[in-house]
Amino acid sequence: MKGKSLSYFILFLSCFYQCQAIADVKLSVYYNTLSPEVKDFFNVQVRKLYNNLAPSFSLELVPNGLCGMDFLSPSLTVKCPNGPNEVHVNRIHSCAVGRHSEKDSLEFVLCSMGSDPSNDEDTKKCAESVGMSWNELETCFNGYSGFIFQTANYFRTSGINPYIMKVPAVLFNGHLNSTLKNDAITNLQGAVCEFLNNEPDACKE
């Protein structure tokens, strides 16, 4: 019995420390919605990570990119490098992320980036495919709630130190890691595996 008890205790410790490591990996992805580089990042890096390592990490999405706010405008106009259409699509993503769970939001964004994010019909199909109500999303992004979500994402992005000069950008546990900054874009799964001490099977392949 002592041998069994010891085995159970060792198994418990192993699970405990592995679960602790997993719980400590929080990714924050700062992105825009119309950049080809961002689309490639989601379609290759994020999708691979999601398929192989979920739920070994938490991932929050911050759709703003390099968009800014015109504080001299009476209505606090949002301006984006790719024009008004990027403002529109960013706001749709802001509503989806702001109103729904992490899992549903990520699946919606992966679907959107895998189609044409600038096409509302494609976006509607993606929303409905993950159980989101398009009518509710439409009410959000055409209304004051969408503006609030988008503004919050702007302030979150502009508050990062050092300031983000390029998207996508990935923060690990709330920090822009200078060592992993480039690896996160070209080998996101490898970067996450470092935080997981290469414990999951997918990290050993």
N, C-alpha and C positions, 0 to 999 in steps of 0.2 A: 504493500500500500504506500510505503514511503516513496518508492520509486515512481509510482503513478502520480502521487501528489507533487513530487518535484518536477515531473514532466509537465503537469498542468500549470505549475507556477511559472516554469520557463516559457511555456507557450503563451501564458497570460502576459508576461513581461514583453515578449517579442511582439505580440499584437498591440500592446499598450504603446510601446515606443514607435512602432510603425504608424499607428493611427495618429499619434501625436505629430509625427513628421508630416503626415498627409494633411492634417488639419491646419498646419502652419503654412501651407503653400496657397497663397492668394494672389491670383493674377489680375491685373487691371489693364485692359486693352483700350487704348485711346486711338480713335480712328475717325476717318471721314467715310462717306458712303459712295463716292463716285470716282475715287482714284483707282487706276488699274493695279497699282502696287498693293493697295489695301485689299482689293478683291482677290488677288493672287495669294496674299497672306492668309485670308480666311479659308479660301478653297483648298489650300495645300497644308499650311502649318496648323491652323486651328482645327480644321476638320480631322487631320491625322491625330492630333492630341486628344480630341474629343472621342474619336473612335477607339483609341488604344488605352487611354488613361482615365477616362471618366469613371467614377466620381472621385478620383484621387487628388483633386484640386478644386478650388473655387475660382470662378472667373466672373469678373464684373466688366461690363461694357460701357464705354463712355463715348458716344457718338458726337463728336464736335470737330475733330481734326484741327485745322488751323483757322477756323472761322473766328471772326471777331464781332464785337458789339460796337455800334455807332452811338456813343453816349451823348452826342450832340443832337441826335435825332429825338424829337418828342416821343416817338414810339419805341425807342431803343432798338433800332433796326439791326438785324443780324446780317453780316456780310461774309461770304465764303469765297475762297479762291476760284472755285468752279462755278460761281454764279448762283442765281436764285434757285435753280433746280437742286443744287446741293443743300441749300438752306431747307428746302421742302423735304427732301429725302432724309436728311439728318433729323428733322423734327419728327418724321414718322418713326424712325428708329428710337428716338428719345422717348416717344410715347410707349412704344412696345417694351422697351427696357424698363421704363419707369413704372409701368402698370402691371408687369407680369413677372413670373418667377425667373430665376437665373437659368434654369433648364429650358423653359419655353422661349425665353428671350434669345438664348444662344442658338437654339434650333431655328428660330425665325431668321436671325441674322445670317446663319449659314445658308439657309434656303435663299434669302434675298441676294446674297453675294454670289450664289451659284446661278442666278438668273440675271435679270436686268433691273437693278435697283431703281433706275430712273423711270421705270414703267409701273404705274400704279396698279395695273391689272395683274402683273406678275407679283407685286408686293401683296396684293389682296389674297392671291392664291397661297402665298407663303404664310400669311397670317392665319388663314383658315385651316391650313394643313397642320398647324400646331395648336389649334383650338382657340385662337384669338378671334374676337368679334371685330370684323372690319368696320362695322358701324360705330362701335365704341372707339376704335383707333381713329377713325375719320373725325369724330366729334372732338377727340383730344387734339389731333394735329391741326385742325382748323380753328381751334379755340384757345382760350387763355391757358389751359393746362399744358398744352403743347409748348407754348412760349415759356412757361415756367420751367418745364423739364429741360428745354434747350438752353435756357439761360443758366440753369444750375450746372449743366455740362460744360458750358463755357467757363464759368468760374472755377470749376474743378480742374479743367485743363490749364487755364492761365495761372493757377496757383501752384503748379508743379515747379520744383526747384531741383536741378536746373530746368529752365524753360524748354518745352518741347519744340524743336525746330523742324521735325519731320514725323510723318505718320506712315504706317502704324508705329506706336510706341507701347512697350510692355513694361509695367511696373511689377516688381516682385515684392509682396508684402508691403506695398505702399511706397516702395523706393525705386527710383530709376537706377538700376545697377549698371555702372559703367563697364564692368567686366562682361556682363551677360547681354548688354544692350543690343549688340549686333547678332549674337548667337540666337537671341530670342526671335529675331525676324527670319533667320535662315534655318534654324533648327530648334524650334520652340519645344518640341518634345524632349530633346537632349538637355535643354536648359532646365526644364521642369524636373527631369530625372535627377539632376544634380541635387536639387532640393529634397528629393525623395530618397536620397542615398542609393539610387539605382535599385530600390527594393522591388517594385512591380516587375512582373515578367517582361512586359513590353520594353522596359529599360535595359534588359539583358540581351535583347535580340541584336 
